[in-house]
C-alpha cells in the first residue's frame, strides 16, 4: 500500500538514503529540509531524478512550526533526521543548537500530536547522550582504546547505560531524545528512538566535524592531510548506511511493538575499528601514504564507543550487518566517481565477510 512519509532532513546523508528506499518501494516521500549543509542539494536533485513525483520537496526549517505542521498534514509516518549535528558548532553557537535540536523536535512532536490519527515518529538520536564514558577506564591495545571490563568490551554499551550529557550538542540531542520518548508515555504518540553510532556510506558529505569516515576518504583521495584529534586510537563501531535504513524502516513497520522504546544502533563489536586502523586500511587500498597530523582532544570525545546491538537486532529481526571493509570500499568507489578521481587499477584485496547486499 502506498503511503506518504515525511523525512525531515531528507536531503541529508541518512535521510536521502532512507527516502530512496521508501520511494523505491512506491511510497510518496515528503522531504522537509532547509538545504543548509553544503552538497545536500545534490542529494535532493538525485532523488527527484530517480523518483520524480514520488518526491515532494518542502524547503523549510524545523524552527518554523507553522510550515512543519503543514508538512505533517496527511502523512502516515515521520522520520526525524533534521538537526544541528556537530559538537564543535554546538560549542560555538549553543543557542542555534538548542533551537534546532530541542525546539525543532518539539515542533514536530506537537504537529504529530495534533493529527486526527496517530503519526509514528522515529527519531535519530546519538551515542553522545552517554557522555565521554571515562568511568569505563581505558587500556590501549593494538586495536585502539578498549574498556577494562572484558564483558563490556565484548558486547558493547547497552541501552541501560545511564545518560550523561556532555557539550551543548549532547544536551540538545539528549533532551530531544527524552521528549520523543515522553510523548509516547504522556500522549500515547507512537514514537521510537534510535541512538546511532557512526553511520557511513554513499551520499555522505563528510566534514571534519561530522561524517568522519567520508571525510577521511575525501582527504585521502584528494591527497590532503587528515587531522586526528587526541591520539587517534579512539574506537568506534561503524555502520553502513544500508543497515541503518533497514533498522529505521523496521522500527516504523513494527512501531506497535517498539512504541516508547529506545535502541542503540551501530555496527556492533564486529564492526569496531580505531581511527588509525581505518586510515591504515585506506592507505593500503588506495596504494598511497596518507599524511596524518595531530591536534588536541575535543570536548566530550569518547575514547571507546561500541554499541550493544543485541536488543535492536533481536526485537526488529535485523539482517547481519555489512562488514566495514566492504562498506568502506563501496564508499571509496562512490566518492571517487563523484569527484572524477581514478582509483588504483589493482587495489589491495577487500574483505567481504558479513556482506549481505
N, C-alpha and C positions, 0 to 999 in steps of 0.2 A: 504494500500500500504506500503510495506516495505521500510524504509528509513534508511540512515546512519547518526547517530547522534554523534557528538563529545561532550564529557563531560570532561572538564579539572577539575582536582581534583576529578576524577570519582571514585577513590578508597576511598575517604573520606566519612564522615558520610552522608551528604545530597546527595552528588554525587553518592554514591553507591546505595542508596535507589531510586534515580531517574533512574539510569542505570538499576536496577532490574525491575522497572515498564516498561521502554521503551522496554527492551528485552522481557518481558512477553507479550508485545503487538506485538512481532515479528520483531522489528526493530534491525538493527545492531548498536552496541554501541561501539564507539572508546573511550577507557579510556586513557586519557593523564594524567599521574601522575608520580611524582618523588619519591613517596613512602617514603617521609621524615618523616611523622608523625608516631610515634610508633603504631603498630596494624593495620594500613590500608592495609598492605599486606594481612591480613586475609580476609578483605572485597573483595579484588580482587580475591583471591582464591575461595571465596564463590560465586562470580558472575560467574566465569568460570565453577565451578561445576554445577551451576544451569542452565546455558545458553549455555555452550560450545562455538561453533564457532561464535555465535552472539556477543560475547565479544571479542574485539580486543584491547589488551593492547599495549600502547605506553609508555615506561618508559623513560620519559624525563622531563625537567624543562621548565617552561614558559619563563625563561630567555634565552632560546636557540631559537632565532627567526627562524632559518632555519628548525629545527625539528618541531616547531609549525606550520610553513607554510606548511610543508609536511603533517602534520596531518589534516589540514583543507581541503586539496585537496579532492574533491568528496563528502563532507558532505552536508547534507540538512539543518542542523542547528547546533548551538554550544551553550552549556550551560557552563558558565564560573564560576567555583567554586574554582579553584586553587588560593591560596592566603596565605599570612602570616596573621594569624588570631588572634594573641594575642597582647593586648595592652602592656603588660609587655615586651614582646620580642621586640616590636617596640621601646620602650624606651631604651632598651639595645643595639639594633642594627638597628638604623633607616635607614642605607644605604641598608641593605638587604630588609627591609620592603618596601622601595621605589622601589628597583629593581624588586621585585616580584609583588607588588600590582599595581604600576603605569606602569612600563615598560612591565611587563608581559601582562597586559591588552592591552596596546598599540600594542604589538606584535600580539596579537590575532585579534584586530580590523583591523590592516593592512593586515594580512593574509586573513581575511574575505573580505576586500575591493578589494583585488587583484583577487578574483574569477570571472569567466566569468558570473555567475549568482549570485544574492544576497544571502548571507548566513545569516539568522537571528542569532543574538547574544543576549542571555538572560543573564544578569549579576546579580550575587548575591552580593548586597551591604549590608549596615548595618545601624541600627538606630544611630550608633555613629557619623554619619555625622551631627547630630543635636546638638552635644556638650553636656555639662553637664546639660543644661536646668535649671540652677539656677534661671533664670528670672521668672519661674513659681511660685517661692516660695514653701514652703513645710509645711504641717501640719502632725504631727504624729498621726495616728489613730491605732485602734486595728488591722487593716488590713495592716498597714505599712504606708510609706510616700505617701501622695497624694497632688496634687497641690491645691492651694487655690481657683482657678477658678472651680466652680462646673460643669459647662458645659464641660470644658476641661477634668476633671476627669471622666465624664460620657462617653464621646465619644473617647478620646484619641488624640494623636498627628497626625495631618493630613500632607499631602504632601506639604501644603502651609507653613509649619514651616520653617523659614529661616535656611540655612545651617550655621554651626558654628563648624568648625573642631577643635577638641582637640586631643592632642597626635599625634605622627607620624602615628600611625595606623589610626586614624580618618582622618588625612590629606591624606594619601595614598589611602584609600578606597574612600574618598570623591572625590579626583582628578580623580580616575579611573571611578567612577560613572558619573562624568561630561564628561569625554572623551566618554563614551559609548553613552550618550545622544546626545553629539555634533556630533558624526559620523552619527546619523540619520539626523540631520539638515544639516551638511556640505557636506556629501557624499551620502545621501539618503540610508544609510545602515539600514536594518530593525532591530532595537535594542530596548530593553526594560530593565528597571532596577527595581529590587525588593529589597527594603530596609528592611532587616529582623530584627525581634526581636529575642527572644531566642527560637531556634528550638531544640527539644529533641526527642529521640526515639531510636529504635533498631539500632544497628551498630554504636552507638556513643561511641567513646573512650575518655570520658570526662577527662579533667585535670583541675587543679586549675585556669588556665588562659583562658580556652575555653571549652565550653560544660559543664557548671557548674551543670546542673540538673543531668546528668550522673555521674559527679564527686562526687556530694553529695551522690548519691546512692551507688557508688562503695565504698566510705569511710565507709558508714554505714554498708553495707553488710560485709565488712572485719573487722568491729569493730575498725576502725581508727577514730581519731578526725576530725572534719570539722572546718576549719578556715573561719570566716566571716570577710570580710574587711569592715570597717565602723561599723555602728550599727546593720547591718543585717536586717534592716527594708526596704531595697530597694525593690521596687515593679517592677515586670516585667510581661509582657503578654507572657506566654509560648505557643508555637505552636508545635503540634505533627507533626512529620516528614511526615507522610502520607498526611496531609493537605498542607504542604509546596510543596510536589511533585505535588499535584493537581494543585496548583497555577502556578508552573513553566510550566507544560505541557499545561495548559490552555493559558498561555501567548504565548507560541510557536504556538499553533494551531490558535490563534487569533492575530497573530503578525501584520497583516494588520490593525487591529482595534486599537492596542496599540502601534504601532511603534512610537518611540521617547518619550514614556511616562515613568513616574516613579510612583511606588506604594509602600506604606508601607504594609508590610506583617508580621502579628503577630497573636497571639491568640486573641487579642482584649480584651475589658473590661471584657467579660465573663470568660476569662482565665487569669486574672491578679491575682498574688499571691506574697506575700512578701517572701523573703528568709527564714525568721524564721518560717513563717506559713507553708511553704513547708517542712521544716525539722520536724516540729511538726507532719505533716501528715505522713511523712516517719517513724517517731518513732512509731506512732500508728499502722501503717500497718505492720511494721516489729516486733512489740512487744518488742522493746528494747529501752533503753535510749541511745541517741546519744550525744557523747562528743562534745560540741561546744565551740570553742575558738575564740578570737577576735584579730584583728590587725588593723592598721591604714587604713584610706580610701585610695583608689588607684586613680591615676590621671584620671580626666575626668569621674569618676563614676557618673552615673545618680541616684539620689535618687528615681526617679519615671520615668518609661517609659512604656506607653501603646500605641500601635498603633491604630489609627483610620483606620479600615479596610473596611469602607463602600465603598470607591472608587474601590478597587480591587474586593471585593465581588460582587458588582453590575455589574461592567464592564465585568468581566470574568464569572459571574454566578456561583460562587464557592459554594459548599455544606456547610452545617453547620459544624463547627469545633468540633473536638473531645474534650470532657471535660477533663481538665487537670488531674483530679484524675484518670480517666480511663487510660489516656495515661501514667501517671507515674506508674500505676500498671503494664502495659504492659512492660515498660522499666525495671522495677524491676524484673519481671519474666525472661526477656531475659538476663539481666546481671547476675542473679543468675545461670541460666543454663550455660552461658558461663564460669563461674568461678567454677562450681560444688558446689554451695552453696545451702543448703536446706533452703527453706523458711518456716515460721511458718505454721503448718497444718491448722490453722483456723485464718487467718488474719482478721483485722477489716473490716467491710463492705465497699465496694467500691462504690462511686457514679458513675452512668452511664449516667447521663443526658447529652445530646448532642452527644452521641456516634452515629457514622454513618458507622462504619466498623464492 
